[in-house]
Amino acid sequence: MNRTRLHAAGKMLVRCYRAKLSVCAALCVLVLCWFYIFPVYRLPSEKEMVDEVLRQGDVWQKNQTGIDLYRKLLTDCCNPQGMFAVTKKNSPMGKVLWYDGEFYHSHTVNNETFPLFVEDNPLPLPLKKCAVIGNSGILRHSKCGQHIDQADFIMRSNLPPLTKEYVEDVGHRTHLVTANPSIIERRFQNLLWSRKVFVENMKVYSSSYIYMPAFSMKPCTDPSLRAYYALADTSSNLTMLFANPEFLHSLSKFWKARNIHAKRLSTGLYLVSLALGLCEEVTAYGFWPFSIGLDERPVSHHYYDNILPYSYYHTMPEEFLQLWQLHKSGTLRMRIGRCPP
């Protein structure tokens, strides 16, 4: 009888021990996941970043070795030369395009979408001096417009205004501009009622490329296609390019390995990455995610408004720190504050 009880008690102890091990293992997995999503490191404060930039000053020296290395890294991981846009060459009929923002959705290239793609990469490679323009309020009163307009290839984010009141600070030339479908929804009522205002607004970008993430998330597809048809039906000089979701997904992995843990990279970082992969020299303007400037005065989020982004999606300070390290190494140049005459 005692042996039976001891045997039963032993079995119970083993079960309890196994249960505890399972609980401990589950807790360990949760802790590891937590540290992966929210890594233990302290971002510098806004004041610390201002001091860091002021210490660096205007000192910058081009590092050709660093530029070549980063272009190789981006080519090996993401192939921006061949994959930055959806083309007939990289996305033939029947190919499945998996949405990079929603992996459980996809689009199969068909008779409706295939004719909308360009034949191949239309950019005149290699691009020489490129300017990538963010939209930070740090651009206000910067007088960087002439510097920006002197670049050989100019990329802008999310259909920014280029009216006369801003030209002195941001320039007026554009070769490629992104258009987030959410802007199409908010500013142009999803192009469901009238396309005239949208087409008129696009004229400020002359004969540039409009770069849209049509296949990033399912709600992005229809507004992007409507934007394509709105421009095509009015014989616009603009050329629509759809961002390749494979390229965007590869870039996300590339930057995640470099301590950017955002749910989604900002449009600005996608453009800087594209420029680093395609251009011989890159200068970034208007990248400043902090609410105070170099003079410790308030800075609006955009040079044209102060509407804040969803912090859930982007981690702008993390992105800035990575770009700042590239600036200090001479791989790209960041213009912050006023440009020299």
Solvent accessible surface area in square Angstrom, and as a share of the most:
residue,aa,sasa,rsa
1,M,170,0.76
2,N,109,0.56
3,R,209,0.76
4,T,95,0.55
5,R,155,0.56
6,L,129,0.64
7,H,118,0.52
8,A,53,0.41
9,A,49,0.38
10,G,31,0.29
11,K,101,0.43
12,M,120,0.53
13,L,129,0.64
14,V,70,0.40
15,R,150,0.55
16,C,64,0.38
17,Y,135,0.51
18,R,159,0.58
19,A,56,0.43
20,K,138,0.58
21,L,94,0.47
22,S,72,0.46
23,V,87,0.50
24,C,69,0.41
25,A,55,0.43
26,A,54,0.42
27,L,97,0.48
28,C,76,0.46
29,V,88,0.51
30,L,114,0.57
31,V,74,0.42
32,L,126,0.63
33,C,64,0.39
34,W,152,0.53
35,F,94,0.39
36,Y,124,0.47
37,I,95,0.48
38,F,111,0.46
39,P,38,0.24
40,V,122,0.70
41,Y,93,0.35
42,R,176,0.64
43,L,63,0.32
44,P,45,0.28
45,S,53,0.34
46,E,56,0.25
47,K,95,0.40
48,E,69,0.31
49,M,6,0.03
50,V,0,0.00
51,D,45,0.24
52,E,34,0.15
53,V,8,0.05
54,L,95,0.47
55,R,176,0.64
56,Q,43,0.19
57,G,41,0.39
58,D,126,0.65
59,V,111,0.64
60,W,47,0.16
61,Q,152,0.67
62,K,86,0.37
63,N,54,0.28
64,Q,86,0.38
65,T,105,0.61
66,G,11,0.10
67,I,8,0.04
68,D,66,0.34
69,L,98,0.49
70,Y,26,0.10
71,R,57,0.21
72,K,124,0.52
73,L,58,0.29
74,L,1,0.01
75,T,50,0.29
76,D,100,0.52
77,C,55,0.33
78,C,7,0.04
79,N,61,0.31
80,P,1,0.01
81,Q,55,0.25
82,G,28,0.27
83,M,34,0.15
84,F,2,0.01
85,A,1,0.01
86,V,2,0.01
87,T,2,0.01
88,K,51,0.21
89,K,152,0.64
90,N,23,0.12
91,S,0,0.00
92,P,69,0.43
93,M,96,0.43
94,G,47,0.45
95,K,55,0.23
96,V,63,0.36
97,L,1,0.00
98,W,140,0.49
99,Y,3,0.01
100,D,12,0.06
101,G,34,0.33
102,E,29,0.13
103,F,119,0.50
104,Y,165,0.63
105,H,60,0.27
106,S,42,0.27
107,H,29,0.13
108,T,67,0.39
109,V,2,0.01
110,N,59,0.30
111,N,123,0.63
112,E,102,0.46
113,T,1,0.01
114,F,48,0.20
115,P,77,0.48
116,L,15,0.07
117,F,6,0.02
118,V,30,0.17
119,E,121,0.54
120,D,57,0.30
121,N,31,0.16
122,P,47,0.30
123,L,9,0.05
124,P,96,0.60
125,L,70,0.35
126,P,88,0.56
127,L,7,0.04
128,K,116,0.49
129,K,116,0.49
130,C,4,0.02
131,A,2,0.01
132,V,0,0.00
133,I,2,0.01
134,G,6,0.05
135,N,17,0.09
136,S,8,0.05
137,G,7,0.07
138,I,18,0.09
139,L,3,0.02
140,R,126,0.46
141,H,127,0.57
142,S,1,0.01
143,K,90,0.38
144,C,2,0.01
145,G,2,0.02
146,Q,145,0.64
147,H,48,0.21
148,I,0,0.00
149,D,25,0.13
150,Q,142,0.63
151,A,13,0.10
152,D,75,0.39
153,F,10,0.04
154,I,0,0.00
155,M,0,0.00
156,R,1,0.00
157,S,7,0.04
158,N,35,0.18
159,L,1,0.00
160,P,2,0.01
161,P,40,0.25
162,L,8,0.04
163,T,72,0.42
164,K,186,0.79
165,E,132,0.59
166,Y,38,0.14
167,V,48,0.28
168,E,106,0.47
169,D,19,0.10
170,V,0,0.00
171,G,0,0.00
172,H,104,0.47
173,R,83,0.30
174,T,13,0.08
175,H,46,0.21
176,L,0,0.00
177,V,0,0.00
178,T,7,0.04
179,A,1,0.01
180,N,53,0.27
181,P,6,0.04
182,S,43,0.28
183,I,11,0.06
184,I,0,0.00
185,E,99,0.45
186,R,170,0.62
187,R,102,0.37
188,F,7,0.03
189,Q,103,0.46
190,N,32,0.16
191,L,8,0.04
192,L,104,0.52
193,W,213,0.75
194,S,63,0.41
195,R,90,0.33
196,K,150,0.63
197,V,90,0.51
198,F,2,0.01
199,V,18,0.11
200,E,87,0.39
201,N,64,0.33
202,M,2,0.01
203,K,127,0.54
204,V,66,0.38
205,Y,6,0.02
206,S,75,0.48
207,S,74,0.48
208,S,3,0.02
209,Y,45,0.17
210,I,0,0.00
211,Y,12,0.05
212,M,0,0.00
213,P,29,0.18
214,A,0,0.00
215,F,1,0.00
216,S,2,0.01
217,M,50,0.22
218,K,104,0.44
219,P,98,0.62
220,C,14,0.08
221,T,14,0.08
222,D,85,0.44
223,P,9,0.06
224,S,0,0.00
225,L,17,0.08
226,R,66,0.24
227,A,0,0.00
228,Y,45,0.17
229,Y,82,0.31
230,A,0,0.00
231,L,6,0.03
232,A,54,0.42
233,D,90,0.47
234,T,67,0.39
235,S,100,0.65
236,S,36,0.23
237,N,116,0.60
238,L,17,0.08
239,T,50,0.29
240,M,12,0.05
241,L,1,0.01
242,F,3,0.01
243,A,3,0.02
244,N,0,0.00
245,P,2,0.01
246,E,74,0.33
247,F,4,0.02
248,L,7,0.03
249,H,69,0.31
250,S,29,0.19
251,L,1,0.00
252,S,32,0.21
253,K,125,0.53
254,F,13,0.05
255,W,1,0.00
256,K,75,0.32
257,A,82,0.64
258,R,70,0.25
259,N,84,0.43
260,I,3,0.01
261,H,34,0.15
262,A,13,0.10
263,K,127,0.54
264,R,44,0.16
265,L,8,0.04
266,S,7,0.04
267,T,31,0.18
268,G,9,0.09
269,L,1,0.01
270,Y,20,0.08
271,L,1,0.00
272,V,0,0.00
273,S,1,0.01
274,L,1,0.01
275,A,0,0.00
276,L,6,0.03
277,G,0,0.00
278,L,6,0.03
279,C,1,0.01
280,E,68,0.30
281,E,38,0.17
282,V,4,0.02
283,T,21,0.12
284,A,1,0.01
285,Y,11,0.04
286,G,3,0.02
287,F,25,0.11
288,W,11,0.04
289,P,40,0.25
290,F,14,0.06
291,S,63,0.41
292,I,45,0.23
293,G,2,0.02
294,L,43,0.22
295,D,93,0.48
296,E,92,0.41
297,R,166,0.61
298,P,124,0.78
299,V,25,0.15
300,S,29,0.19
301,H,40,0.18
302,H,41,0.18
303,Y,4,0.01
304,Y,55,0.21
305,D,48,0.25
306,N,95,0.49
307,I,122,0.62
308,L,129,0.64
309,P,53,0.34
310,Y,166,0.63
311,S,102,0.66
312,Y,156,0.59
313,Y,70,0.27
314,H,44,0.20
315,T,41,0.24
316,M,52,0.23
317,P,46,0.29
318,E,18,0.08
319,E,7,0.03
320,F,5,0.02
321,L,32,0.16
322,Q,42,0.18
323,L,3,0.01
324,W,6,0.02
325,Q,95,0.42
326,L,14,0.07
327,H,8,0.03
328,K,86,0.37
329,S,53,0.34
330,G,2,0.02
331,T,6,0.03
332,L,1,0.00
333,R,60,0.22
334,M,11,0.05
335,R,44,0.16
336,I,25,0.13
337,G,17,0.17
338,R,158,0.58
339,C,10,0.06
340,P,65,0.41
341,P,179,1.13
